[in-house]
Amino acid sequence: MNSTLEQTLLSAIRTIPDYPKPGILFRDITTLLGDARAFRRAVDELVHPYSGTGVAKIAGIEARGFILGGAMAHQLSSGFVPIRKKGKLPHTTVRVAYSLEYGVDEMEMHTDAVQPGEKVILVDDLIATGGTAEGAVKLLKQMGADIVAACFVIDLPDLGGRKKLEALGVNVRTLVSFEGH
């Protein structure tokens, strides 16, 4: 990625100190989403390597993954699959437990959202510890998806999430990194 693009994205991401708890620097992409130029450039950069590769679905993790994933699906002429917290989807679902910083939760998707062998890209705004993304990967693999990549605007490499996904055999694409938490 070129330095001009990186600067555009970094300058569009707001950092909120001590959120959600003291000592955390929260990387907020809502400012990037509200900046038409930065949003467009981020989505273009996320989809560029996958144009023309036959990606059937973009799977977005609730909630910011829905925003990015919808835009990516549109540009790739792919379908969109919402991966949500348990109890939010109205039809028959498949569910997986995943680790959070302070416990365990569950996420789900519709049983008919992905067909075995379909090429799928997973997307969310940020990869930190990787617990949520790892759960989503397991859910997609359980349904027989061929996971082409997991894409994120932000990587927090010190927290190890990228390495966790790569250990599962998933190609990870990120646009910018922030050291620390």
Backbone hydrogen bonds in HBPLUS format (Angstrom, degrees):
<---DONOR---> <-ACCEPTOR-->    atom                        ^
c    i                          cat <-CA-CA->   ^        H-A-AA   ^      H-
h    n   atom  resd res      DA  || num        DHA   H-A  angle D-A-AA Bond
n    s   type  num  typ     dist DA aas  dist angle  dist       angle   num
A0006-GLU N   A0002-ASN O   3.06 MM   4  6.37 165.8  2.08 152.4 156.8     1
A0007-GLN N   A0003-SER O   2.87 MM   4  5.99 159.7  1.91 145.3 150.5     2
A0008-THR N   A0004-THR O   2.95 MM   4  6.16 155.3  2.01 145.5 152.5     3
A0009-LEU N   A0005-LEU O   2.96 MM   4  6.27 162.4  1.99 156.9 160.7     4
A0010-LEU N   A0006-GLU O   2.83 MM   4  6.00 171.2  1.83 156.7 159.7     5
A0011-SER N   A0007-GLN O   2.92 MM   4  5.88 160.5  1.96 146.1 151.5     6
A0012-ALA N   A0009-LEU O   3.06 MM   3  5.15 139.5  2.23  99.6 111.5     7
A0013-ILE N   A0010-LEU O   3.33 MM   3  5.43 160.8  2.37 103.3 109.0     8
A0014-ARG N   A0028-ASP O   3.09 MM  14  5.06 145.1  2.22 158.2 150.0     9
A0028-ASP N   A0014-ARG O   2.74 MM  14  5.06 164.1  1.76 168.8 167.9    10
A0016-ILE N   A0026-PHE O   2.84 MM  10  4.97 162.8  1.87 144.9 150.6    11
A0026-PHE N   A0016-ILE O   2.90 MM  10  4.97 156.2  1.96 148.2 140.3    12
A0018-ASP N   A0024-ILE O   2.61 MM   6  4.83 120.2  1.96 148.9 166.4    13
A0024-ILE N   A0021-LYS O   3.24 MM   3  5.97 161.1  2.27 145.4 146.7    14
A0032-LEU N   A0029-ILE O   2.96 MM   3  4.95 118.6  2.34  97.1 112.9    15
A0033-LEU N   A0029-ILE O   2.86 MM   4  6.20 159.6  1.90 158.4 164.2    16
A0034-GLY N   A0030-THR O   3.05 MM   4  6.18 139.2  2.22 134.6 144.7    17
A0035-ASP N   A0032-LEU O   3.14 MM   3  5.17 153.2  2.21 102.6 110.9    18
A0039-PHE N   A0035-ASP O   2.83 MM   4  5.92 170.8  1.84 172.4 175.6    19
A0040-ARG N   A0036-ALA O   3.02 MM   4  6.05 165.2  2.04 144.8 149.2    20
A0041-ARG N   A0037-ARG O   2.97 MM   4  6.14 162.1  2.01 148.4 153.7    21
A0042-ALA N   A0038-ALA O   2.89 MM   4  6.04 156.3  1.95 148.5 154.9    22
A0043-VAL N   A0039-PHE O   3.01 MM   4  6.24 170.7  2.02 155.8 157.8    23
A0044-ASP N   A0040-ARG O   2.88 MM   4  6.03 166.3  1.90 152.1 156.7    24
A0045-GLU N   A0041-ARG O   2.95 MM   4  6.04 158.0  2.00 143.9 149.8    25
A0046-LEU N   A0042-ALA O   2.92 MM   4  6.17 149.1  2.02 148.2 157.1    26
A0047-VAL N   A0043-VAL O   3.03 MM   4  6.25 156.7  2.08 156.4 161.2    27
A0048-HIS N   A0044-ASP O   2.95 MM   4  5.83 146.8  2.06 148.1 156.7    28
A0050-TYR N   A0047-VAL O   2.84 MM   3  5.46 149.2  1.94 126.5 136.4    29
A0051-SER N   A0048-HIS O   3.42 MM   3  5.58 170.7  2.43 111.0 113.6    30
A0053-THR N   A0050-TYR O   3.20 MM   3  5.42 154.1  2.27 133.8 128.5    31
A0056-ALA N   A0119-LYS O   2.88 MM  63  5.35 137.7  2.06 130.9 142.8    32
A0079-GLY N   A0056-ALA O   2.88 MM  23  6.16 169.8  1.89 150.4 146.9    33
A0057-LYS N   A0119-LYS O   3.18 MM  62  6.58 158.2  2.23 156.7 161.2    34
A0121-ILE N   A0057-LYS O   3.07 MM  64  6.58 152.1  2.15 148.9 156.5    35
A0058-ILE N   A0079-GLY O   2.86 MM  21  6.23 148.4  1.96 144.5 152.4    36
A0081-VAL N   A0058-ILE O   2.79 MM  23  6.06 157.4  1.84 153.9 155.2    37
A0059-ALA N   A0121-ILE O   2.77 MM  62  6.06 164.9  1.80 155.3 160.7    38
A0123-VAL N   A0059-ALA O   2.89 MM  64  6.21 148.6  1.98 162.0 162.2    39
A0060-GLY N   A0081-VAL O   2.93 MM  21  6.23 147.0  2.04 154.2 164.5    40
A0083-ILE N   A0060-GLY O   2.90 MM  23  5.91 158.3  1.95 169.6 162.7    41
A0061-ILE N   A0123-VAL O   3.13 MM  62  6.46 160.6  2.16 171.5 176.7    42
A0065-GLY N   A0061-ILE O   2.99 MM   4  4.63 127.6  2.28 177.8 166.8    43
A0062-GLU N   A0083-ILE O   2.97 MM  21  6.04 152.1  2.05 174.9 171.3    44
A0066-PHE N   A0063-ALA O   2.94 MM   3  5.42 148.2  2.04 109.9 119.5    45
A0068-LEU N   A0064-ARG O   3.19 MM   4  6.52 171.7  2.20 159.0 158.0    46
A0069-GLY N   A0065-GLY O   2.80 MM   4  5.49 149.8  1.89 130.2 140.6    47
A0070-GLY N   A0066-PHE O   2.90 MM   4  5.82 154.1  1.96 140.0 146.0    48
A0071-ALA N   A0067-ILE O   3.32 MM   4  6.53 162.8  2.36 145.2 149.2    49
A0072-MET N   A0068-LEU O   2.89 MM   4  6.14 157.6  1.94 151.2 158.4    50
A0073-ALA N   A0069-GLY O   2.80 MM   4  5.91 163.1  1.83 149.7 154.4    51
A0074-HIS N   A0070-GLY O   3.05 MM   4  6.20 158.1  2.10 143.5 149.3    52
A0075-GLN N   A0071-ALA O   3.11 MM   4  6.37 162.8  2.14 147.4 151.3    53
A0076-LEU N   A0072-MET O   2.93 MM   4  6.14 147.6  2.03 151.1 160.4    54
A0077-SER N   A0073-ALA O   2.90 MM   4  5.69 108.2  2.43 140.0 155.3    55
A0078-SER N   A0073-ALA O   2.89 MM   5  4.66 162.6  1.92 138.4 142.2    56
A0077-SER N   A0074-HIS O   3.27 MM   3  5.12 157.4  2.33  99.4 106.0    57
A0084-ARG N   A0108-GLU O   2.96 MM  24  5.46 153.8  2.03 164.3 161.2    58
A0108-GLU N   A0084-ARG O   2.70 MM  24  5.46 154.9  1.76 156.5 165.4    59
A0086-LYS N   A0106-GLU O   3.17 MM  20  5.64 149.2  2.27 134.0 129.7    60
A0111-THR N   A0092-THR O   2.99 MM  19  5.99 159.5  2.03 138.1 140.0    61
A0094-VAL N   A0109-MET O   2.93 MM  15  5.77 154.5  1.99 164.8 172.1    62
A0109-MET N   A0094-VAL O   3.15 MM  15  5.77 149.6  2.25 153.4 162.5    63
A0096-VAL N   A0107-MET O   2.98 MM  11  5.68 154.5  2.04 160.6 168.2    64
A0107-MET N   A0096-VAL O   2.97 MM  11  5.68 157.7  2.02 160.7 165.2    65
A0098-TYR N   A0105-ASP O   2.84 MM   7  5.58 157.0  1.89 149.8 153.5    66
A0105-ASP N   A0098-TYR O   2.98 MM   7  5.58 160.3  2.02 158.1 164.6    67
A0100-LEU N   A0103-GLY O   2.70 MM   3  5.07 175.4  1.70 148.1 146.4    68
A0103-GLY N   A0100-LEU O   3.45 MM   3  5.07 169.0  2.46 105.3 102.3    69
A0113-ALA N   A0110-HIS O   3.17 MM   3  5.24 166.0  2.19 113.4 113.8    70
A0118-GLU N   A0115-GLN O   3.05 MM   3  5.66 164.7  2.07 142.4 143.5    71
A0117-GLY N   A0144-GLY O   2.70 MM  27  5.82 172.2  1.71 147.0 144.1    72
A0146-ASP N   A0118-GLU O   2.81 MM  28  5.63 175.4  1.81 150.3 150.3    73
A0120-VAL N   A0146-ASP O   2.89 MM  26  5.95 159.6  1.93 147.2 148.3    74
A0148-VAL N   A0120-VAL O   2.80 MM  28  5.73 150.3  1.89 147.8 157.8    75
A0122-LEU N   A0149-ALA O   2.95 MM  27  6.34 161.8  1.98 155.4 156.7    76
A0151-CYS N   A0122-LEU O   2.75 MM  29  6.15 163.4  1.77 159.2 160.6    77
A0124-ASP N   A0151-CYS O   3.15 MM  27  6.64 149.9  2.24 160.8 169.9    78
A0153-VAL N   A0125-ASP O   3.17 MM  28  5.23 127.7  2.46 107.2 119.5    79
A0154-ILE N   A0125-ASP O   3.00 MM  29  6.30 161.8  2.03 148.0 154.0    80
A0127-ILE N   A0154-ILE O   2.95 MM  27  6.36 151.3  2.03 150.1 158.2    81
A0156-LEU N   A0127-ILE O   3.00 MM  29  6.25 154.5  2.07 177.2 173.7    82
A0161-GLY N   A0128-ALA O   2.79 MM  33  5.15 130.0  2.04 171.0 156.4    83
A0134-GLU N   A0130-GLY O   2.77 MM   4  5.74 156.7  1.82 151.1 158.2    84
A0135-GLY N   A0131-GLY O   3.06 MM   4  6.23 154.9  2.12 141.5 147.9    85
A0136-ALA N   A0132-THR O   2.98 MM   4  6.31 155.7  2.04 149.6 156.4    86
A0137-VAL N   A0133-ALA O   2.87 MM   4  6.13 156.4  1.93 151.6 157.9    87
A0138-LYS N   A0134-GLU O   3.00 MM   4  6.24 163.7  2.03 150.7 154.5    88
A0139-LEU N   A0135-GLY O   2.96 MM   4  6.19 152.3  2.03 145.8 153.7    89
A0140-LEU N   A0136-ALA O   2.93 MM   4  6.17 164.4  1.95 152.8 156.2    90
A0141-LYS N   A0137-VAL O   2.87 MM   4  6.07 164.3  1.90 156.0 160.6    91
A0142-GLN N   A0138-LYS O   2.89 MM   4  5.97 148.8  1.99 140.4 149.3    92
A0143-MET N   A0139-LEU O   3.24 MM   4  6.54 137.2  2.43 139.1 149.4    93
A0143-MET N   A0140-LEU O   3.11 MM   3  5.19 130.2  2.37  96.1 109.1    94
A0145-ALA N   A0140-LEU O   3.00 MM   5  5.38 162.7  2.03 149.7 144.0    95
A0144-GLY N   A0141-LYS O   2.92 MM   3  4.90 158.6  1.96 103.9 110.4    96
A0150-ALA N   A0171-ASN O   2.82 MM  21  6.27 147.2  1.92 159.0 169.3    97
A0173-ARG N   A0150-ALA O   2.87 MM  23  6.21 163.5  1.90 155.6 158.9    98
A0152-PHE N   A0173-ARG O   2.86 MM  21  6.30 151.4  1.94 158.8 167.7    99
A0175-LEU N   A0153-VAL O   3.15 MM  22  4.93 141.8  2.30 109.9 121.0   100
A0176-VAL N   A0153-VAL O   2.93 MM  23  6.25 147.8  2.04 159.7 170.2   101
A0155-ASP N   A0176-VAL O   2.86 MM  21  6.24 143.3  1.99 149.3 161.2   102
A0178-PHE N   A0155-ASP O   3.05 MM  23  6.51 151.0  2.13 163.7 171.2   103
A0159-LEU N   A0156-LEU O   3.01 MM   3  5.91 165.9  2.03 130.5 134.7   104
A0160-GLY N   A0157-PRO O   3.16 MM   3  5.47 161.7  2.19 111.8 117.3   105
A0164-LYS N   A0160-GLY O   3.16 MM   4  6.38 149.6  2.26 146.6 155.3   106
A0165-LEU N   A0161-GLY O   3.10 MM   4  6.46 155.6  2.17 154.1 159.0   107
A0166-GLU N   A0162-ARG O   2.93 MM   4  6.20 162.7  1.96 154.3 159.8   108
A0167-ALA N   A0163-LYS O   2.91 MM   4  6.03 146.6  2.03 143.0 151.3   109
A0168-LEU N   A0165-LEU O   2.94 MM   3  5.10 141.0  2.09 101.1 113.1   110
A0170-VAL N   A0165-LEU O   3.16 MM   5  5.53 162.1  2.19 141.0 139.1   111
A0169-GLY N   A0166-GLU O   2.91 MM   3  4.99 157.8  1.96 107.6 112.5   112
